[in-house]
Amino acid sequence: MARILLIETATEVCSAAIAVNGEVTAIVEEPHSLHHAALLTLQVRACSERSGIPLEALDAVAVSQGPGSYTSLRVGASVAKGICFALDKPLIAINTLLSLAWASRQYIADVPNPVFIPMLDARRQEVWLAAYDANLREIVPEQPLILENDLFEKYLADYFPSLDGVVLVAGGNGSQKLKNVPMPENTVFSPVKNCSARHLSELAERLFQNAEFQNAAYFEPFYMKAPNITTSSKALF
């Protein structure tokens, strides 16, 4: 029975939870936060208090590894690595898109032959997406895609030449951008739109049981693309 701290900061959601044997026992989250650095450690402490499990008694720390916001991912990774180093706990990393696909599967249990396409909003008309089969095996790796000029239709045609008998399950906050995009008739939209530490629970338990841990000293989040950093043109003096 593993006791795992779950940390999700890939998007505007700042979320922490503690799961025991894959079941969430305490969760604290702010759905629309711009202050992950100020909130996350307080959320972790609140989860520990609510669950009655001190951080020292944890078996591992799991963090959403991205893709996602550069700054937010760094906050989550820094807190997770800090706890791992301080308390000598193993680190588990979970792909953010995979966690969204897992969450969608819980709601779409009766859909035959689903293909899960989780999407994260990457600003403007861009999304980050991937595709997974009914067993959450990766069909199409993570990649950015601009939802203009029929590029989503081309994406489907390139990777799914035939959609006969397949049900596309679109989820994540990026899926809301598909409302102006032509979609195949065999498409359903998952109610799972936002990221949550809750979505990491079962995946973290599986990775823990398989001892699939990260080297905390070298772990880096998966940003998908480099941050947009500009240099000020103002004179310093």
ABEGO torsion letter per residue (X at the ends): XBBBBBBBAABABBBBBBBBGGBBABBBBBABBABAAAAAAAAAAAAAAAAGBBAAABABBBBBAOBEBAAAAAAAAAAAAAAAAAAGBBBBBBBAAAAAAAAAAAAAAABBGBBBBBBBBAEEABBBBBBBBAAGBBABBBBBBBBBGGAAAAAAAAABABABGBBBBBBEAAAAAAAABBBBABBBBBABABBBAAAAAAAAAAAAAAGBBBBAAABBBBAGBBBBBBBBABBAX
